[in-house]
Amino acid sequence: MKQLTAKQVEELLNENQSLNILDVREDDEVASGMIPTAKHIPLGQVESRMGELEKSKEYIMVCRSGGRSGQAAQFLENQGFDVINMTGGMMSWEGPTE
């Protein structure tokens, strides 16, 4: 599984890279802030909502610490999606949130 650190993702955003970020945390967790432009699909809904995602795009998976996003990334990778896990999750995120 491909991985990026929170700092690497922040640097890509600062370079105005067009990123597809998927936040798999629960509703109460994202209420405290998400990475700007991130799409929210809780981990438990990833399988039923993967029709909202495009296999032609690369997705960066995010959660609180990197564990759940790793599970989601593994699942989506097995379904043929191009995914990257953001290690350290939002606990390591120092960039802006919305």
Secondary structure, 3 states (H helix, E strand, C coil): CEEEEHHHHHHHHHCCCCCEEEECCCHHHHCCCCCCCCEECCHHHHHHHHHHCCCCCEEEEECCCCHHHHHHHHHHHHCCCEEEEEECHHHCCCCCCC
